[in-house]
Amino acid sequence: MEKLRVLELYSGIGGMHFALQESSIPAEVVAAVDVNTTANEIYKHNFPNTPLLPKTIEGMTLNDFNKLDFDVILMSPPCQPFTRIGLQGDVNDPRTKSFLYILDILPRLIKMPRFILLENVKGFETSSARNALIKTLQDCQYNFQELMISPTCLGIPNSRLRYFLIAKAPPDSFSFQKTTEILEGFPKSESSYDTDSPTIPDSHCSTVNGGMREDGTIIYKMETVQELERKKSQDNEKTVKRLQDFLEEDKQGTDMDSYLLPPKILLRYALLMDIVNPNCRRSVCFTKGYGHYVEGTGSVLQSCTDVEMESIFKSLDVLSEEEKLKQLSRLKLRYFTPREIANLMGFPPQFSFPSNISIKQQYRVLGNSLNVCVVAKLISLMVS
Ligand SMILES: C[S@@+](CC[C@H](N)C(=O)[O-])C[C@H]1O[C@@H](n2cnc3c(N)ncnc32)[C@H](O)[C@@H]1O
């Protein structure tokens, strides 16, 4: 098979490029396009030989696209216009402009790409932008399939439910039976997990419900019975790996203490966080605010497993601030490191950050990226 020429749009830190490598499809990225300086620096650090265009997509002319002579588009357009907790500006949000521009360019290309893969947040499927995408693909006679997939489908203990669309130009068709429905998980024949095991309910990256005391000091977690049940069933799901497989060793040189939750955060938010331990088989979606905003941005790790979490939380209410802190500190709650989040997101060991990129920036770009294993499997599925 001749090498496929791939155009990576909204390339960020190169999640799509890593997925392409992971899929083992003979291919080369002929151009990556992104406007973000930090993301571009990280991309260049990891893929020094890939042509990276640090410009806006709408700043590229039809001629620029034609000259790239690509067979595949891999893209994850900005998701803020479609997030369920956001304003849902959809096509009226200026951040959707570049995507609409791509849809306008597509039918006018000298050579339309054979394959297109798009990733976006849950919420995109009900947007006008999605309808415009479907109309363009139908007008251009593409075969396509929409899917909603979380890495838990692949036995990875992390929820990151995302919308995907894979498209194939005629006369090629998919190796699986396509449907007009949005598939939940991979097509049956393609995933032994899906056929052999029950679907694991995904947390949908939701934030944890909470409430504040009248004096404003402590926020209580109001976990529903269903949430507790879901967590329990996820932790019992033997086909999903344990978090310990994704953690960094507490080796010399990694200053794990710097990831411990500071006392102020512990006192104020400990009851609101999604706390997991190395034996768990789940974690919630890590977003770009992780390590900065506390609520709903990702799980925190109980690194001292000798202490029973329930025993600490049970009596917390009646304790003084000082005692509370003492009790909570016994759990050694810490943030996941960027490397651990990258591991959960399927980034290979050779992925790294340039030394000048701060931890906050690392969390931010990882939160904007994607699960490499999920996309690798989708690329294989699309091209086979
Ligand atoms: C959801 S992130 C994609 C992340 C990427 N897939 C990764 O693995 O890191 C969207 C990216 O689109 C870029 N972007 C947003 N609007 C753009 C535009 N008009 N032209 C080029 N890049 C844009 C942002 O800088 C951001 O890096």
The ligand as an SDF file (V2000), in Angstrom:
LIG
                    3D

 27 29  0  0  0  0  0  0  0  0999 V2000
   -9.4840   20.4800   20.5080 C   0  0  0  0  0  0  0  0  0  0  0  0
   -7.9080   21.1600   20.2010 S   0  0  0  0  0  0  0  0  0  0  0  0
   -7.1650   19.9310   19.1960 C   0  0  0  0  0  0  0  0  0  0  0  0
   -6.1370   19.1680   19.9100 C   0  0  0  0  0  0  0  0  0  0  0  0
   -5.3150   18.2000   19.1190 C   0  0  0  0  0  0  0  0  0  0  0  0
   -6.0600   17.1950   18.4370 N   0  0  0  0  0  0  0  0  0  0  0  0
   -4.3150   17.5690   20.0770 C   0  0  0  0  0  0  0  0  0  0  0  0
   -4.1210   16.3650   20.0470 O   0  0  0  0  0  0  0  0  0  0  0  0
   -3.7250   18.3080   20.8600 O   0  0  0  0  0  0  0  0  0  0  0  0
   -8.2260   22.4270   19.0270 C   0  0  0  0  0  0  0  0  0  0  0  0
   -6.9930   23.0900   18.4780 C   0  0  0  0  0  0  0  0  0  0  0  0
   -7.3920   23.9230   17.4000 O   0  0  0  0  0  0  0  0  0  0  0  0
   -6.5910   25.0750   17.3640 C   0  0  0  0  0  0  0  0  0  0  0  0
   -7.3540   26.0920   16.6010 N   0  0  0  0  0  0  0  0  0  0  0  0
   -8.4990   26.6860   16.9850 C   0  0  0  0  0  0  0  0  0  0  0  0
   -8.9590   27.5000   15.9960 N   0  0  0  0  0  0  0  0  0  0  0  0
   -8.0700   27.3970   14.9860 C   0  0  0  0  0  0  0  0  0  0  0  0
   -8.0050   27.9900   13.6900 C   0  0  0  0  0  0  0  0  0  0  0  0
   -8.9380   28.8380   13.2860 N   0  0  0  0  0  0  0  0  0  0  0  0
   -6.9650   27.6610   12.8870 N   0  0  0  0  0  0  0  0  0  0  0  0
   -6.0050   26.8060   13.3140 C   0  0  0  0  0  0  0  0  0  0  0  0
   -6.0370   26.2090   14.5310 N   0  0  0  0  0  0  0  0  0  0  0  0
   -7.0470   26.5070   15.3550 C   0  0  0  0  0  0  0  0  0  0  0  0
   -6.3480   25.4000   18.8320 C   0  0  0  0  0  0  0  0  0  0  0  0
   -5.1640   26.1490   18.9760 O   0  0  0  0  0  0  0  0  0  0  0  0
   -6.2500   23.9890   19.4430 C   0  0  0  0  0  0  0  0  0  0  0  0
   -4.9090   23.5800   19.5320 O   0  0  0  0  0  0  0  0  0  0  0  0
  1  2  1  0
  2  3  1  0
  2 10  1  0
  3  4  1  0
  4  5  1  0
  5  6  1  0
  5  7  1  0
  7  8  2  0
  7  9  1  0
 10 11  1  0
 11 12  1  0
 11 26  1  0
 12 13  1  0
 13 14  1  0
 13 24  1  0
 14 15  1  0
 14 23  1  0
 15 16  2  0
 16 17  1  0
 17 18  1  0
 17 23  2  0
 18 19  1  0
 18 20  2  0
 20 21  1  0
 21 22  2  0
 22 23  1  0
 24 25  1  0
 24 26  1  0
 26 27  1  0
M  CHG  2   2   1   9  -1
M  END
$$$$
